[in-house]
Amino acid sequence: MMHSYVPSCGARSRAIPLTIVVAADAPDYRLIVRTILATVSDMMTIVGEAEDGAEALAVVLRERPDIVITDLMMPLLNGIELTKRIREELPQTKIILMSSYTEDAYRLMASDSGADAFVNKRVINDALLPAIRDLIRRISGGSGPLPPSAGTSPASAASPK
């Protein structure tokens, strides 16, 4: 279940950070995700990391995160299979698949597997946080569905930010 706002001891409210597991076989992409999420550490916290799909599944089942950010291509259990397994065990957990593959077939596989978003690694710096915010907005009753191809349009890939 997604965490929600709770009152603090003071007059203002504070958010309980969303919990996130990051799975990618490439250490540089785990670092990129950690760096991006560090900019919003008051809202999100990484509770586990994994370098292959089997390890990711074990971490996800143990930590029961709000969101899983996983690479599409990983050893032992790829991101599509990982997504399907998470959907079976923890259907409320939201899943963002990331990949450097931009072909429609990969976005379609991500969507068909039950992933909530697909982020192109080439634009991850600009696309990851908006994808997470769109998920949160959708979960909390915001308007409009999240397209499974967040961050993968040719326009977003070509526009410098």
Helices and strands as residue ranges (DSSP letters): E 5-7, E 13-15, E 18-23, H 27-38, E 44-50, H 53-63, E 67-71, H 79-89, E 94-99, H 104-113, E 117-120, G 121-123, H 124-139, H 154-158
